[in-house]
Structures are given as structure tokens and as C-alpha cells.
Amino acid sequence: MHRQSHLSPSDAASPIPFMDFKNSKKNRGSYNCGRCGLPKKGHTCHIGTPSNSATTTMATPTDSSTAITSSASSVRPPPVPPRHTYSNLRRALSFDDIDFQCESPTPEIDEYMISIQETEQDLSRLGGLPRNCVWEVLRRLPPAELSSAARVCKGWRETVRKLWRAAEELKLRVPARAHLGFAGSVLQKCPNLVKLTLRMESDVDATMLACIAFSCPNLEFMEISTALHSVNRITGDELGRFVVDKRCLTSLKMEGCTNLGGFVLCSSSLSTLWLADLHSLAKTVFNCPNLKEVSLDFSRQENDSTDLITMVDGLGRTCPRLQKIHIASVRLSHAVVLALTAANLRWLQMLSLILGSEITDASVAAIASSYSKLELLDLSGSSVSDSGIGMICNVFPSTLSRLLIALCPNITSSGIQFASAQLPLLEIMDCGMTVSNPNSQCSSTEESNDSELQLSFNKQPQLMYQKLIIKHGRLKKLSLWGCSGLDALYLNCPELNDLNLNSCTNLHPERLLLQCPSLESVHASGCQDSLILAIHSQVRNSFDLENQFPCKRLADGSKRVQVPHFLCQQTFDDNKRRKMETHHCNVLVD
């Protein structure tokens, strides 16, 4: 007896009715969607329902295969929409200067949030926090803590990786016992780095430069500072090759350059160059046509054999766009100033020639005749006298805003007072150790750092017990440190906010008058206790009583008059009074 099939041949080609699956056992083993594979909880599937695909099936075998193909194609997830392009979304990764008040934090992470859908699975992977919150928290961590945060979970590791790749600025401290691999591992994570600042507590050599050149192809700013016991072994040839290879480099600052020996710098993009601790340079070539700022700080050793005249002459011929020049060397002389003035740098705005005891009033005359638009002039440590100050006041009354003449033994209080009266745009003035008593022993930090200059300074006779009267409307910072020859000081500067009176040992408290309502800090280390008490009492009452009363204008509107509070019909603004009461000045003793 033949077994009969459950379905007749005519019924085999017909579609299976939906009611045949009513009594089938349900499979509850999966919590994911059967069509797109995403979790079912909180999920809305965009794939067509089975009933829609079933209605497209036909009775013929050919149509049946067509139905399978169309059904399979309908199960595929939709294509990922294209990512939008955003500009200026990457923020510099700075670990020292952190701005917690971001103007637009959301657009900066949209570049990475476009392809992220914060489902429950993503939130659990980030510890229950939205990805933008994790981004903002992690970007404020220093490099060591950021590397530790990458070990928390997979989501944090992915966010940290994107954060490193988005970094454009990095400030890194290399410990004394750290090897090159430490800095290399950090730099390799930042391919888009633009600004790099290294604080080297270990020795630095050409291998570090090679690592930076390989890891940071788009580097524009580099600064390397050295600790007290670290040694910079980079030579001039190695530095020159690095500058040539980095075609995008615009700013280079480096300390501890005692082993350079000489250098040839060729770059069309370099605009800022700072080299410190230079010593005995045999060859200096600056082939940088776009260089605008140069700072060359030489060591204060008497056996320095650098030819400054040749160096300044070549600097003026090959760098015609220089705007700021700073040279610190004990070998500066009048001949060097003549070589600089012969270059005729018409864009020069700031000139700093310090520690040159052979720079005299004749040098000031040469500078004044060649560069009449200077905004900053620093001749600290020179032999300029009051006559040179008079020439400065006659040439730069409409441009000079910063004058630094510290450690100039030939300048008296009369010259300082004349400069403050003839330079109306002056904002910063440094007159430290100008009016000094050679018999007094100054223990300030500034004097200890300039021991060589003190030997030549003490040889000059000084006038004892001079007085200084300064009345200026725009002066903001005044430094009189080490002026032990002053016994009277009268200041009427409404904009002055910083005053340095360190080691003014002979200044009498009863001969001190500070009419400076904007004072924020007064440095008084090494001063007498009675002088410190007098400073405290005067800065505490820095506001005049007339300024505490409201002002009323006359009926014709001609002028404003001060009216006592009890005679004024309008009440005084409590907010303004509160601001006046909270204003205070810090007197720094230590």
C-alpha cells in the first residue's frame, strides 16, 4: 500500500497559507530583530513586513525564485547616509590652558557623531554616558591620564583614539627617566599635530628631532625647553636639516643650544626663531626671507667667541622683513649697533639689545636716525646716560610704548622723570637698578642673576637720596627694583596696575605717595617693615572719597559735580558700591 502524501500535486505549487503556522512552536531564543539583526528593545524596523513580501509570490516556479530574490534584497539594511563635511571642528588639545567655557562644544564633535547612533548598547559600552559627554571629559585630561582612560572599556578606547587623532596642539613633559619611546608613542597617536611644546627633563638629541619629523608631518610650531640638569646635544647641522625638511614650520623655539657650534637655517616658511644659551658660534647663516621675529640669547661667559658684527650683518641682508629683534650678549658693542643700522630694516618695530656695556649714547643716536618707528626699545645693561634718554624722547614720542633701561648705571632719576613726561604713549617702563646705592647689598633675584653686570655697575658713582615724581595717564607697569638710592617716590598714574619696589631699602614711608586707583599688585620684597605698612595703608585707601559719591550734571549740562550721598535724591547703585568695596591690591613681600 502506497503512502499518500499530505499535499496533492496541484497544491504543491500553491503558496502556503498563513494559517498553517498558527500552531507552530514559538522560538524565543533570540532578542534581536529577525529582519535587520538589531536589538528588539526600543527598536523600529524599517524593513517590509512578511505579508508584503508574501503577496508578491506567484504559482509558477520561476515566479517563486523571483520572490525569494526580492525578499532577500528587502532584508538588507539601507545604505549608510554619506557623512557631511564640516569645517573648523577640531579643537587644539591643550593640557595647560584649558577653556572650560566652550562657545560651541556640540559642532566640534558632530564630525564623529554623524555615524554614531546612541542606542542602549552604545550607552552601556560608554558606561551609561552619552558619547559627547565622554568626549568633553576626556579632552581635558593630560596625556598620562588619557592613556589610562583608554584601558577602561572598548568605547572609551575608541573615543580616546579619535581624540588623539583630532589633536592639533600638545604640551608634553618628558620625565628624566623616560626613554625616547615614551615621546614617540605619544606623538605617533597625533598625526594631525600642528603645535608641539616639549618640556625636557631628560637629555635631548637628534633622535628626538627625527622622531618629531616622522610623527608630525604638518607641524607648524615647535618649542623645546630644558630643565636645569638636562642637556641639549643637538648640533647645528642636525637643526639645519630639521628646518629644511619641515616645510610647514613657522615657529621654532629652543633652549640649551650650547652645542650648536654654528648653523645654516634655510626656510621660506619660518617666521619666528628663538634660540637660547648660545655659545661660540663659528658660523651663522639665516636664509629665511619671511623671518619676522628673532631672539638670540647668548651665554654670559667671557670666553664667548661669536662674531656678532658678521652675524648681524648677514641677518639684516637675508631677512629683510624682520620686525622684532632681541639679542642678549655681553659682547654687544657700538660696532654691532652700526652694523644693524646699516641693514635698514624698514619694518622693524621692536629692538632689544641687552647686556651690552659698550652701547653708549652714540649707539642711541644711530638707532634713532635709522629706526624712527620703534614701539619697544630695550637697552638694559648698557652705558646709556640721561642724554641718550633725551634723544629717545625727541625721536619716539608718538610711537614708543615700552621702554626698558634696567641696569643702566649712568641714568638718574631726572632722566626717568623726563622720559615719563615726554613719552605720552608709554605703558611699560623698567628702571631697575638705575638709581642705586653701591654700598648697599641687594639680595633680589634679579641682581643675583646679573652678577657680571653688578661688578661693572658698582664702579660707577651714584647720587644718593634722589626723589622720583611720575605723573602719567597711560602707564600700566612700572619697575623700580633695586633702586636703593631713592628716598622719595610720588606716583600719580590712574592706569598703573603693577608696581615693583623690590629692594628699595632707603625709601622713606613718609615720603611715599601712591595715587594709583587701579593698582592690583605691589612687589615689596626686601623693603623695610615700616615701608610695607605704609604701602598697605595707601593701597587700602586707593579710591578717593570723592569717587564714592554719585555724580550729577548741572541743569545746562555743562559739567558733572560730585554730590554727597545724603544730599542726592537718587539712591546710589548698590552694585557699583559692592564693586568698589571688593577691589583690593595685593602687596607681595616674599
Disulfide bonds with the S-S distance in Angstrom:
none
